[in-house]
Amino acid sequence: MSEKRFSDIDWKIHQVLSSDKVQRINTPVVQLCLRTTSQTDNEHEKTQVLELDKSELETVIASLEEAKEALARLNDTNSKK
């Protein structure tokens, strides 16, 4: 199993005005480009692109905050050993 790490994060904000199904949307959308680097395969880089509306972005941020807190608890547990 290869160890992956974030190598870069890039973002943009778009204003979606319409689509082929809905004539008028007028919704802001954030586009996140997440790049990970794998320790194997000579530092192979992979890019994942996500387009999220406000509620989806809030969900992602909340999940990342939970992951950060879990890692902090894990580090605290390991440092006490």
DOLODREN-27277 format. One record per residue: residue number from 1; z negated, x negated, y of N, C-alpha, C, O, CB in turn. Coordinates in nm, 2 decimals, decimal comma, always signed. Glycine has a CB too. Layout:
<atoms>
k | nw | nu | nv | caw | cau | cav | cw | cu | cv | ow | ou | ov | cbw | cbu | cbv
NUM | Z | X | Y | Z | X | Y | Z | X | Y | Z | X | Y | Z | X | Y
...
</atoms>
This chain:
<atoms>
k | nw | nu | nv | caw | cau | cav | cw | cu | cv | ow | ou | ov | cbw | cbu | cbv
1 | +0,00 | -0,08 | -0,12 | +0,00 | +0,00 | +0,00 | +0,00 | -0,09 | +0,12 | -0,08 | -0,18 | +0,14 | -0,12 | +0,10 | +0,00
2 | +0,09 | -0,06 | +0,22 | +0,10 | -0,15 | +0,34 | +0,01 | -0,09 | +0,45 | -0,01 | +0,03 | +0,46 | +0,24 | -0,15 | +0,39
3 | -0,04 | -0,18 | +0,52 | -0,13 | -0,15 | +0,64 | -0,04 | -0,13 | +0,76 | +0,04 | -0,21 | +0,80 | -0,24 | -0,25 | +0,66
4 | -0,05 | -0,01 | +0,82 | +0,03 | +0,02 | +0,94 | -0,06 | +0,02 | +1,06 | -0,18 | +0,07 | +1,06 | +0,10 | +0,16 | +0,92
5 | -0,01 | -0,02 | +1,17 | -0,08 | -0,02 | +1,30 | +0,01 | +0,03 | +1,41 | +0,13 | +0,01 | +1,41 | -0,13 | -0,17 | +1,33
6 | -0,05 | +0,09 | +1,51 | +0,03 | +0,13 | +1,63 | +0,07 | +0,01 | +1,70 | -0,01 | -0,08 | +1,73 | -0,05 | +0,23 | +1,72
7 | +0,20 | +0,00 | +1,73 | +0,24 | -0,12 | +1,81 | +0,28 | -0,08 | +1,95 | +0,28 | -0,16 | +2,04 | +0,36 | -0,18 | +1,74
8 | +0,32 | +0,05 | +1,97 | +0,35 | +0,10 | +2,11 | +0,35 | +0,25 | +2,11 | +0,38 | +0,32 | +2,01 | +0,50 | +0,04 | +2,14
9 | +0,32 | +0,30 | +2,23 | +0,33 | +0,45 | +2,25 | +0,40 | +0,46 | +2,39 | +0,37 | +0,40 | +2,49 | +0,18 | +0,51 | +2,26
10 | +0,50 | +0,55 | +2,38 | +0,57 | +0,58 | +2,50 | +0,58 | +0,73 | +2,52 | +0,58 | +0,80 | +2,42 | +0,72 | +0,52 | +2,50
11 | +0,58 | +0,78 | +2,64 | +0,58 | +0,93 | +2,66 | +0,67 | +0,97 | +2,78 | +0,69 | +0,89 | +2,87 | +0,44 | +0,98 | +2,68
12 | +0,72 | +1,09 | +2,77 | +0,80 | +1,15 | +2,88 | +0,76 | +1,30 | +2,89 | +0,71 | +1,36 | +2,79 | +0,95 | +1,13 | +2,86
13 | +0,78 | +1,36 | +3,01 | +0,76 | +1,50 | +3,02 | +0,89 | +1,56 | +3,07 | +0,96 | +1,52 | +3,16 | +0,64 | +1,53 | +3,13
14 | +0,93 | +1,67 | +2,99 | +1,05 | +1,75 | +3,02 | +1,01 | +1,89 | +3,06 | +0,91 | +1,94 | +3,03 | +1,15 | +1,75 | +2,90
15 | +1,10 | +1,95 | +3,14 | +1,08 | +2,09 | +3,17 | +1,20 | +2,16 | +3,10 | +1,31 | +2,15 | +3,13 | +1,09 | +2,12 | +3,33
16 | +1,16 | +2,24 | +2,99 | +1,26 | +2,31 | +2,91 | +1,29 | +2,44 | +2,99 | +1,20 | +2,53 | +3,00 | +1,22 | +2,34 | +2,77
17 | +1,41 | +2,47 | +3,03 | +1,45 | +2,58 | +3,11 | +1,50 | +2,70 | +3,02 | +1,48 | +2,81 | +3,05 | +1,55 | +2,55 | +3,21
18 | +1,57 | +2,66 | +2,91 | +1,63 | +2,77 | +2,82 | +1,66 | +2,70 | +2,69 | +1,65 | +2,58 | +2,67 | +1,75 | +2,84 | +2,89
19 | +1,70 | +2,79 | +2,59 | +1,74 | +2,74 | +2,46 | +1,85 | +2,83 | +2,42 | +1,89 | +2,93 | +2,49 | +1,62 | +2,74 | +2,36
20 | +1,91 | +2,80 | +2,30 | +2,02 | +2,88 | +2,25 | +1,97 | +3,02 | +2,20 | +2,05 | +3,11 | +2,18 | +2,09 | +2,81 | +2,13
21 | +1,83 | +3,04 | +2,18 | +1,78 | +3,16 | +2,14 | +1,71 | +3,24 | +2,25 | +1,71 | +3,37 | +2,24 | +1,68 | +3,14 | +2,03
22 | +1,66 | +3,17 | +2,35 | +1,59 | +3,24 | +2,46 | +1,66 | +3,19 | +2,59 | +1,67 | +3,07 | +2,61 | +1,44 | +3,20 | +2,46
23 | +1,69 | +3,29 | +2,67 | +1,77 | +3,26 | +2,79 | +1,68 | +3,18 | +2,89 | +1,73 | +3,09 | +2,96 | +1,82 | +3,38 | +2,86
24 | +1,55 | +3,22 | +2,90 | +1,47 | +3,16 | +3,00 | +1,33 | +3,12 | +2,94 | +1,26 | +3,21 | +2,89 | +1,45 | +3,25 | +3,12
25 | +1,30 | +2,99 | +2,94 | +1,17 | +2,95 | +2,88 | +1,08 | +2,89 | +2,99 | +0,97 | +2,94 | +3,01 | +1,20 | +2,84 | +2,77
26 | +1,13 | +2,79 | +3,06 | +1,06 | +2,73 | +3,17 | +0,92 | +2,68 | +3,13 | +0,82 | +2,72 | +3,19 | +1,04 | +2,83 | +3,29
27 | +0,92 | +2,59 | +3,03 | +0,80 | +2,54 | +2,97 | +0,80 | +2,38 | +2,98 | +0,90 | +2,32 | +2,94 | +0,78 | +2,58 | +2,83
28 | +0,69 | +2,32 | +3,02 | +0,68 | +2,18 | +3,01 | +0,66 | +2,13 | +2,87 | +0,59 | +2,19 | +2,80 | +0,57 | +2,12 | +3,11
29 | +0,73 | +2,02 | +2,83 | +0,72 | +1,97 | +2,70 | +0,70 | +1,81 | +2,71 | +0,77 | +1,75 | +2,79 | +0,85 | +2,00 | +2,61
30 | +0,61 | +1,76 | +2,64 | +0,59 | +1,62 | +2,64 | +0,65 | +1,56 | +2,51 | +0,65 | +1,61 | +2,40 | +0,44 | +1,58 | +2,64
31 | +0,72 | +1,45 | +2,53 | +0,78 | +1,38 | +2,42 | +0,71 | +1,24 | +2,40 | +0,70 | +1,16 | +2,49 | +0,94 | +1,35 | +2,44
32 | +0,65 | +1,23 | +2,28 | +0,58 | +1,11 | +2,24 | +0,66 | +1,03 | +2,15 | +0,71 | +1,08 | +2,05 | +0,44 | +1,14 | +2,18
33 | +0,67 | +0,90 | +2,17 | +0,74 | +0,80 | +2,08 | +0,63 | +0,71 | +2,03 | +0,58 | +0,63 | +2,11 | +0,86 | +0,72 | +2,15
34 | +0,59 | +0,72 | +1,90 | +0,49 | +0,64 | +1,84 | +0,55 | +0,54 | +1,75 | +0,63 | +0,57 | +1,66 | +0,39 | +0,73 | +1,76
35 | +0,52 | +0,41 | +1,78 | +0,58 | +0,31 | +1,70 | +0,47 | +0,24 | +1,62 | +0,36 | +0,21 | +1,67 | +0,65 | +0,20 | +1,79
36 | +0,49 | +0,23 | +1,49 | +0,40 | +0,16 | +1,40 | +0,47 | +0,04 | +1,34 | +0,59 | +0,03 | +1,32 | +0,35 | +0,26 | +1,29
37 | +0,38 | -0,06 | +1,31 | +0,43 | -0,18 | +1,25 | +0,36 | -0,20 | +1,12 | +0,24 | -0,18 | +1,11 | +0,40 | -0,31 | +1,34
38 | +0,43 | -0,23 | +1,01 | +0,38 | -0,25 | +0,88 | +0,36 | -0,40 | +0,86 | +0,44 | -0,48 | +0,89 | +0,47 | -0,19 | +0,78
39 | +0,25 | -0,44 | +0,79 | +0,22 | -0,58 | +0,76 | +0,32 | -0,63 | +0,66 | +0,35 | -0,75 | +0,65 | +0,08 | -0,59 | +0,71
40 | +0,37 | -0,54 | +0,57 | +0,47 | -0,59 | +0,48 | +0,61 | -0,58 | +0,54 | +0,63 | -0,53 | +0,65 | +0,46 | -0,50 | +0,35
41 | +0,71 | -0,61 | +0,46 | +0,85 | -0,60 | +0,51 | +0,88 | -0,67 | +0,64 | +0,95 | -0,62 | +0,72 | +0,89 | -0,45 | +0,52
42 | +0,82 | -0,79 | +0,66 | +0,84 | -0,87 | +0,77 | +0,82 | -0,80 | +0,90 | +0,91 | -0,79 | +0,99 | +0,99 | -0,93 | +0,77
43 | +0,70 | -0,74 | +0,91 | +0,67 | -0,66 | +1,04 | +0,76 | -0,55 | +1,07 | +0,80 | -0,53 | +1,18 | +0,66 | -0,76 | +1,16
44 | +0,80 | -0,47 | +0,97 | +0,89 | -0,36 | +0,98 | +0,83 | -0,26 | +1,08 | +0,72 | -0,22 | +1,07 | +0,92 | -0,29 | +0,85
45 | +0,91 | -0,22 | +1,18 | +0,87 | -0,12 | +1,28 | +0,93 | +0,02 | +1,25 | +1,05 | +0,03 | +1,22 | +0,91 | -0,17 | +1,42
46 | +0,85 | +0,12 | +1,27 | +0,90 | +0,26 | +1,25 | +0,87 | +0,34 | +1,37 | +0,76 | +0,33 | +1,43 | +0,84 | +0,32 | +1,12
47 | +0,96 | +0,42 | +1,42 | +0,94 | +0,51 | +1,53 | +0,93 | +0,66 | +1,49 | +1,02 | +0,70 | +1,42 | +1,04 | +0,49 | +1,64
48 | +0,83 | +0,73 | +1,54 | +0,82 | +0,87 | +1,51 | +0,82 | +0,94 | +1,65 | +0,74 | +0,90 | +1,74 | +0,69 | +0,90 | +1,43
49 | +0,91 | +1,03 | +1,67 | +0,92 | +1,11 | +1,80 | +0,87 | +1,25 | +1,78 | +0,91 | +1,32 | +1,69 | +1,07 | +1,11 | +1,85
50 | +0,78 | +1,29 | +1,87 | +0,72 | +1,42 | +1,86 | +0,75 | +1,49 | +2,00 | +0,73 | +1,43 | +2,10 | +0,57 | +1,42 | +1,83
51 | +0,79 | +1,62 | +1,99 | +0,80 | +1,70 | +2,11 | +0,69 | +1,81 | +2,10 | +0,69 | +1,89 | +2,01 | +0,94 | +1,76 | +2,13
52 | +0,60 | +1,81 | +2,20 | +0,49 | +1,90 | +2,20 | +0,47 | +1,98 | +2,32 | +0,49 | +1,93 | +2,43 | +0,36 | +1,82 | +2,17
53 | +0,44 | +2,11 | +2,31 | +0,41 | +2,19 | +2,43 | +0,26 | +2,17 | +2,46 | +0,19 | +2,09 | +2,39 | +0,44 | +2,34 | +2,40
54 | +0,21 | +2,23 | +2,56 | +0,07 | +2,21 | +2,60 | -0,03 | +2,23 | +2,49 | -0,12 | +2,14 | +2,48 | +0,04 | +2,29 | +2,72
55 | -0,03 | +2,34 | +2,42 | -0,13 | +2,37 | +2,32 | -0,12 | +2,27 | +2,20 | -0,22 | +2,23 | +2,15 | -0,11 | +2,51 | +2,27
56 | +0,01 | +2,23 | +2,17 | +0,02 | +2,13 | +2,06 | -0,03 | +1,99 | +2,10 | -0,10 | +1,92 | +2,02 | +0,17 | +2,12 | +2,02
57 | -0,01 | +1,96 | +2,23 | -0,06 | +1,83 | +2,28 | -0,21 | +1,83 | +2,28 | -0,27 | +1,73 | +2,24 | +0,00 | +1,80 | +2,42
58 | -0,27 | +1,94 | +2,32 | -0,42 | +1,95 | +2,32 | -0,47 | +1,94 | +2,18 | -0,58 | +1,87 | +2,16 | -0,46 | +2,08 | +2,38
59 | -0,40 | +1,99 | +2,08 | -0,45 | +1,98 | +1,94 | -0,44 | +1,84 | +1,89 | -0,53 | +1,79 | +1,83 | -0,36 | +2,07 | +1,85
60 | -0,33 | +1,77 | +1,93 | -0,31 | +1,63 | +1,89 | -0,42 | +1,54 | +1,95 | -0,48 | +1,46 | +1,89 | -0,17 | +1,57 | +1,93
61 | -0,45 | +1,56 | +2,08 | -0,55 | +1,49 | +2,15 | -0,69 | +1,51 | +2,09 | -0,76 | +1,42 | +2,07 | -0,56 | +1,53 | +2,30
62 | -0,72 | +1,64 | +2,06 | -0,85 | +1,67 | +1,99 | -0,86 | +1,60 | +1,86 | -0,97 | +1,54 | +1,82 | -0,87 | +1,82 | +1,98
63 | -0,75 | +1,60 | +1,78 | -0,75 | +1,53 | +1,65 | -0,77 | +1,38 | +1,66 | -0,84 | +1,32 | +1,58 | -0,62 | +1,56 | +1,57
64 | -0,71 | +1,32 | +1,76 | -0,72 | +1,18 | +1,78 | -0,86 | +1,14 | +1,83 | -0,92 | +1,04 | +1,79 | -0,62 | +1,13 | +1,89
65 | -0,92 | +1,23 | +1,91 | -1,06 | +1,21 | +1,95 | -1,16 | +1,21 | +1,83 | -1,25 | +1,14 | +1,82 | -1,10 | +1,31 | +2,06
66 | -1,13 | +1,31 | +1,74 | -1,21 | +1,32 | +1,62 | -1,20 | +1,20 | +1,53 | -1,30 | +1,15 | +1,48 | -1,18 | +1,45 | +1,54
67 | -1,08 | +1,15 | +1,52 | -1,05 | +1,03 | +1,44 | -1,12 | +0,91 | +1,51 | -1,18 | +0,82 | +1,43 | -0,90 | +1,00 | +1,43
68 | -1,12 | +0,90 | +1,64 | -1,19 | +0,79 | +1,71 | -1,34 | +0,79 | +1,68 | -1,40 | +0,69 | +1,66 | -1,16 | +0,79 | +1,86
69 | -1,39 | +0,91 | +1,69 | -1,54 | +0,93 | +1,66 | -1,57 | +0,89 | +1,52 | -1,67 | +0,83 | +1,49 | -1,58 | +1,07 | +1,69
70 | -1,49 | +0,93 | +1,42 | -1,51 | +0,90 | +1,28 | -1,51 | +0,75 | +1,26 | -1,59 | +0,69 | +1,19 | -1,41 | +0,97 | +1,19
71 | -1,41 | +0,68 | +1,32 | -1,40 | +0,54 | +1,31 | -1,52 | +0,47 | +1,37 | -1,57 | +0,37 | +1,32 | -1,27 | +0,48 | +1,38
72 | -1,57 | +0,52 | +1,49 | -1,69 | +0,46 | +1,55 | -1,81 | +0,48 | +1,46 | -1,89 | +0,38 | +1,45 | -1,71 | +0,53 | +1,69
73 | -1,82 | +0,59 | +1,40 | -1,94 | +0,61 | +1,30 | -1,92 | +0,52 | +1,18 | -2,02 | +0,46 | +1,14 | -1,94 | +0,76 | +1,25
74 | -1,80 | +0,50 | +1,13 | -1,78 | +0,41 | +1,02 | -1,81 | +0,27 | +1,06 | -1,87 | +0,20 | +0,98 | -1,63 | +0,42 | +0,97
75 | -1,77 | +0,23 | +1,18 | -1,80 | +0,09 | +1,23 | -1,95 | +0,07 | +1,24 | -2,01 | -0,03 | +1,21 | -1,73 | +0,06 | +1,36
76 | -2,02 | +0,18 | +1,29 | -2,17 | +0,17 | +1,31 | -2,23 | +0,15 | +1,17 | -2,33 | +0,07 | +1,16 | -2,22 | +0,29 | +1,38
77 | -2,19 | +0,23 | +1,07 | -2,24 | +0,22 | +0,94 | -2,22 | +0,08 | +0,88 | -2,31 | +0,03 | +0,82 | -2,18 | +0,33 | +0,85
78 | -2,10 | +0,03 | +0,90 | -2,07 | -0,10 | +0,84 | -2,14 | -0,21 | +0,91 | -2,18 | -0,31 | +0,85 | -1,92 | -0,13 | +0,85
79 | -2,17 | -0,20 | +1,04 | -2,24 | -0,31 | +1,11 | -2,39 | -0,31 | +1,08 | -2,45 | -0,42 | +1,10 | -2,22 | -0,29 | +1,26
80 | -2,44 | -0,20 | +1,03 | -2,59 | -0,20 | +0,99 | -2,61 | -0,26 | +0,86 | -2,73 | -0,28 | +0,82 | -2,64 | -0,06 | +0,99
81 | -2,51 | -0,28 | +0,78 | -2,52 | -0,34 | +0,64 | -2,54 | -0,48 | +0,64 | -2,56 | -0,54 | +0,54 | -2,40 | -0,30 | +0,56
</atoms>
